Amino acid sequence: MVSESELLASVPTQLWIGGPVDATGGATFPVENPATGEALTHVADASPADAVRALDAAVAAQDAWAATPARERGEILRAVYDRIIARTEDFALLMTLEMGKALPESRNEVRYGAEFFRWFSEEAVRIHGRYQTAPTGAGRIIVHKQPVGPCLAITPWNFPLAMGTRKIGPALAAGCTMIVKPASATPLTMLLLAQLCSEAGLPDGVLSVITSSRSGAVTEPLINDSRLRKLTFTGSTPVGKKLVEKSANKLLRTSMELGGNAPFVVFEDADIDEAVKGAMLAKLRNGGEACTAANRFHVHNSVRAEFTEKFAAAMADVKLGAGADPETTLGPLINEEQLTAVSELVEDAVAKGAQVRVGGKAPGGPGYYYPATLLSEVPASARILSEEVFGPVAPIVGFDTEEQGLAAANDTEFGLVAYIYTRDLDRALRVAEGLESGMVGVNRGVISDPAAPFGGVKESGFGREGGSEGIEEYLSTKYIALQ
């Protein structure tokens, strides 16, 4: 593995528009290391004019890329996949440095994120239309799929690679060009990915990366430009709502992967040891900074004490520290704002009667650390049951009947994912169908898979990423009536 300084020196820090270019006026902003609170490096700070320059490049490249045979597009995507895997350690260390997660988590994200390029390299040649005789017998019906055109992707900081690849992969496979605006907290991973795409033979202008400390200022002129045909966003529900409102003026096609408040429901017949293993994965994957993280643990009262004790023991074994430390299993939170938000949710719950079983207090010092925390006896009035905690905190509440457990799980405006543990297959299917969520994990703590459609309902958004469904988000359907 290269040293941290060597790696940082090798990563582009300019905008990527047909290659590395400076921002207008040479403006830059710092990228912080959450483990220390210190700057890692500085990257280009794009202006609105730079964003339009990226759109100009995307528009100029669109027709040629759409006309590129699907097999060729797929081979380029596969070549990018190979390059990502070959540089797994570089990507993992880079993500750990700019986002904070422990190295094992970063390595997992590299494999997961890269897989979207392999999956969609195969889907590129499976874009199907339809040909049939009209029911009246008068003529033929041809249904043709075409790329929607230039796209804008706005990605979050929590998965610096995967939240980009699961948008870039299907867009490029479909024949669309794309501009990516990564989160200002974690821009380096996406810049390195753009460099690898170029090395793999992706034509200039097909993928641009614009880094900026002012997301709204640089994306608004793109959203208002009629040449942009698609907006895809992963992030908070409030920001998603604002983007949908802004996109309405041009009736811009959108897909939104927004916030969650995932329930983790443990029924009385569950294998408790397996449920605890699943709970650790569902809660602590990515340090709890994931929209799919279990946010509320609803446990049948007959097994609640056993589950709580075993869950507490597992949480107590978590090693908090700098993500690059080989001993660390839980890295710091992304920034001081997030540390404050998590601390306040725990303090609110405790003030209202919750009991701290493990953790519960930030250690202080440099960096944005918060320990794995388990709360029991959490009252219904606690904010942590209704707000997405986005950190390593697990609140436990009890229930007595299946109906109560299902009702509690659905008692939220969000609907991204839910988890259930039961040995009863009939119950598993019955409850899964009754849950108001886009995804359900049955006896599984991690469900994300590039081969499966990812997305939510209610205020968790709309549209799907991954699976055969994912590429449809970047295709337009054209009906051709043939005599």
N, C-alpha and C positions, 0 to 999 in steps of 0.2 A: 504494500500500500504506500502511496506517495505521502509525503508529509502534508500537514494542513496548509503550510505556506506555499508549497509547490502546487498543491491542488488549486488554491485560490488564485494563484498567479496564472494558471492555465485556463481559467473560466472567463468567457467574454463578459465584459462589464458595460459594453455599449449597447445601444438598441440593435435589434437584428432585423434589418429590412433589406433583403437581398445580400446579407452579410453584415458585419459589424459597422455601425455608423454612430457618430456622436449625436446627442440630442441638440436641439436648437440652442445656440449660445453656450454649449458645453456644460449645461447644468447637470448636477449629480445629487444623489442622496445616499445616506449610509445604510448598510445592512448590518443589523445587530446580531450578536451571538447571545441567545437567551440564557446560556449557562453562565455568562459573565456580565452581560449588560454592555459589553464593549463592541465597537464597530469591527466587523470583519473586513469590509471593503466598502467602496462606493460604486454605485452603478448609475447609468445615464437616467436622467429625470426628463421624461418625454413631455413635450408641449402638445397642445391641440393640433398645431401644424404638423408635428411629427406623426400623430395618429392618422391624419389625412394622408400623409406621405405613405404610410403603411397600407392604407386602403387603396391608394393609387396603384401600388405594387400588386396588391391582391387582384384588383380589377384587370390589370394588364396581363396577369398570368392566368386568369380564370379560364378563358376559352381553350387555351392550349392544354391546360391540365385536365379539363373536362374531356377533351378529345384524346387524351392519352389512354391507350388500351388498358382495360381494367387489370389485366395480368401484369402489365408494367407497373401500374400504381401499387399493386399488391407486392411486387418484388421489392420495390423501394421500401415499403413499410416493413417487410420482413428483414431487409438489410438494417434498418434502424433498430429493430428488435435485437438482432445479433450484436450490434454495437453497444446497446444499453447493457445487455447481459455481460459482454466482455468487460465492461467498465462498472460492474456492480459495486465494487468497493469504493470507487471514486464517487459515484452517485450517492451511495449510502453515507459516506463521510460528509459530503457537501450538504445533504439534507439535515444531518444531525447538527452541523455547524450553524445553519441558518434557521432551523425550526426547533431544535432542541431534543427531539426524540432519541431514545436509546438506539445504539447501532443495530441491534437485532431487529428492531422495528423498521429502521430505515432499509435494511437489506430485504425485509419482507415486502416493503413498498416498491423497491426496485423490481423485484420479480413480478409483483402484481401489476405495476404500472406498465412494464414492458409487454406484458401479455396482451394488452389492448392493441398493440401494434401487430403482434402475431395473429390474434383473432381476426382483426379487421383486414389484415392482408389476405386472409382466406375468404372473408365476406365480400371483398371487392369484386370477385368474379361471380357472385351469387345474387346480383341485383336483378330481380325478375319482374317482367311485365305480364301482360295477358293478351291473348288473341282469341276471339270467339265470334261465332255468327250471332247477329242480333236476334232476339227472340221472335221478332216479326219475320225474320228471313230476309229483310231488306237491308243488305249491307253487312259490314263487319265492324266489330268493336276492337280497337287496339288500345291497350293501356300501357303507357310508356313511362318509365322512371328516369328523371333527369336530376343532376345536382342542383340544389337550390341557388348556389352561387356563393359569393364572398361571405364569410362568417366572422363573427366576433365572439371570442370566448373570454369570459372573465372568471378567473380561477382563484380559490382561497389559499390560505397559508398552511392549512393543516396537513395536506398531502401534496407537497410541491411538485411531485412528478405525476402521480396517478390521476389527479384531478385534471391535469392537462392532457395526458395520453388518452383518456377515455372520451375526450372531445375531439382531439386532433385525429386519432385513429379513424373513426368513422367518417369524419368530414373529408379527409384526404382519400379514403377508400371510395367514397361516393363521387369524387371528382370536384370537391369544393376547395377553394383556397381559404386560408384562415389567418386571422390576427389574434394573438393571445395577449391579454393583459393580465400578467400574474400579480398576486398580492405583493404589495410593497415590502412586506416583511420577509418574503421568501422568493426573490426573483432569480437567484443564481441557478437553481436547478433547471428552470425552463430555458435560460440562456444556453446552458450546456447542451440541453436537448436540441435546441435549434442548430447548434454547431454540428451535432452528430447527424441530424437530418440532412444538412448540406453535404457532409462527407459521404452520406449514403446515396447521393445523387438526386435529392429533391431539388427541383428547379427553383431558381431565385423567384421570390415573390409569392410562392405557394404557401409558405409559413413565415409569418413575421411575429416578433416578440417586442412589445413596447412596454418598458418598465417605467413606472411613474409613481410619485408620492401623492398624486392628485387624480385618483381614479375617475371621479365624476367629470372633471374638466377635460380629460383626454378621451373618454368614451362618449360623451354627449354629442360631439360633432359627428362621430361615426353612426350613432343611433339615429341621428337626424338626416343622414345622407341616404338618398334613395338607392345608391349603388350597393349598400349593405343589405343582405337578404336574410340574415339569420343571426340571432343573438342567443347564446347559451351561457348560463350563469350557475355557479355553485357558490352558495354563501348563505347569509342570514335571511330570514323571511322578510324583515323590514326593508332591507336593501333590494331584495327580489321584487317586492311590491312596487317600489319606486321605479325600478327598471322596466317593469311591465307597463306602468303608466307612461313612461317616456317613450316606449316602443309603440304605444297605441297610435300615436300621430301618423306613423307611416305603415301601420298595421304590420309591423315587422314580425316575422315568424320567430317565436321564442320557445325555449325550454328552460325550466327552472328546477334546480335541485336545491331545496331550501332546508330550513331547520328541522329538528326532530325533538321528540321527548319520549324516547323509546321505553315501553314497559318490558319488564322481564318477569314473567309469571311462572311461579313454581307451584304446581298442584300437589296434593297430598300423596299421590302415587308416584311421584318423580323419584328417580335415582338421585339422591341428594349429593353424593360425591360427584357425579357427573354434572349436576346442576351448578355446583360450586366451581368446577373447572370451566364450565361455559360462562358463568358469571364473571370470572376473572378475565376471560377473553373479551366478553361483550363490554365490560366496564373499562378495562385498562389497555385495550388495543389503542395504540397511538397516544397513550397517556390519558385516555378519556377525551381527548380533543378530536372527536369524530362525531358527525351527525348521526352515525349508526350506533353510537355508544349507548348502552343501557343506562337510562336516566332514573328510572323508578323500579324498585324491586318489590313486587307484590307476591307475598309468600303465604301459602295456606297456613292458618294458625296452628294446625296440628304438627307441622314440621318446621315452623318458623324458628324455634329455639335452636334446633339442630343445624339448620341452614346458616343461621347467624353465627353460631360458634365456629363452624368450619370455614365460613367465608372470612370471618375476622382473622382466623389463624393464617389463612392464605394471604390476606392483605398485609399482615404484619411481616411477612417474609419478603415483601417488595423492597428492593434496594434503590433508594433515591440518590441521584447524583448527576454529574455531567454526562450527557449522552454519549460522548466519545470514550468515557471510562468503560473498559471491558466488564467491570463488575456491576455496572448500572443496569437496572431493569425498568426504571422510571426516570425520565429526564425532566427538565424544567418545563413550565408552561411557556407560551410564546412571548409574553411581554408583561409588564407591570399591570396594565389594564386588566388582563385576563386573571392575573394573580389576585387582584383586588376583587374582581367579580366572584371568583370561586370562594374566597375567604368570606365575603359578605353573605353568600348563600348558606354557608355552614353556620356562621354566627347567628343568622336569622333562625335557622332550624333549632339550634341549641337554645336560643333565648325563648323559643316557644315550647320547649320540653323534650327535644330529641336528645338521645344519649350517644356520646362519642365512644365507640368501641375500639377504634384504631385511628391514629392520626389526629386530624382536626385542627392543626395549627401550622402555619408556615414557619420554617426554621429561621428565616431572616438571613441577612448577609447578602453578598452579591449574587446575581442571578435570580430567576423567577420560579423558585421551587415551592411545590406544595406536595405533601405526602399522600400516599394512598390512604383514604379515609372511609370508614364505615360508620353509619349512623343508624341506630335502632330507635324504636318507639317514636317515629317521626309523625308529628301531628298533621292532619289534613290541611291546616292553615299555613304550613311551611312553604315558602316560595320555591324551594328546591324541587317540590313535587309538580310544579306547574311551569317552571322555567328550565331551559336547557343549561345544565351546569357547565358542560364543556371542560371537564377536569376530572381527576381521579377520585371522585366522591360518590359513594353508593348509599342511598337512603332506603331503608327497609320498612315496609308497612304490611299489615296482615289482612287476610280476608277469610271468610268461612265457607262460601259456596262458589261453584263454578260461575254462576250468574254474577255474583259480586266481583269476582276476579276479572271477568270479561268487561263488566261495566267500568271498573276502575281503570283498566288498561285503555279503554276508549275515551276516558274522561280527559281529553286534551284537544286543542285545536289542530295539533299536528298529527301526521299519519305517515311517517316514513317507514319505520320498521318496528317489529315487535318480536319478542322471544318468548317461547313457552316450553316448559319441561313437564312431560307426562309420559307414562308408559302405555297409556290407553290410546290406541290408534283412532278409535271413533271420536274420542274427546279431542285429540290433536287436530283432526280434520274439521270437526265442528267449531272449535274455538278459532282455528286459523281462518276459516271462512267468515267468522263473526267479527274478527278484528278489523278495525278501520285503519288499515295501513297498506302501503304498496308492497311491502315485503314481510315475510314471516319466517323466523328461524324456529324449527321444531327440533328440540334437543340439540341445538347447535348455537354456539356463541359468536361465530363469525359466519356471515352469509355471502359477503361480496364475492362475485365471480365474474370475470369478463365475458363468460359465455351466457350469463343470465341478465335479464333486464333489471336495471337499478333505477328506482324512483319512488315517489310517494304520492299521497292523496291529501286532501284538505289543504292546510296551509304549509304542507311540506313540498308543494310544487306540482309540476306536471311535466310530462315527457319522460323518456326512458333512455338510459345509457347502458351499453353493453348488450350482449345477446344479438340475435338476428334483428331484434326490434331497434337496436341502437342506431343502425345505419339509416333507418327510415326517417329519423329526425333531420337528415341532411338531403333528403330526396323530395322532389316535387312529382306529383302524379299528373300526367298529361293524357287526356282521352283524345284519340284520333278516330273520327268516323270515316270509314272507307266504304265506298259504294261497290 
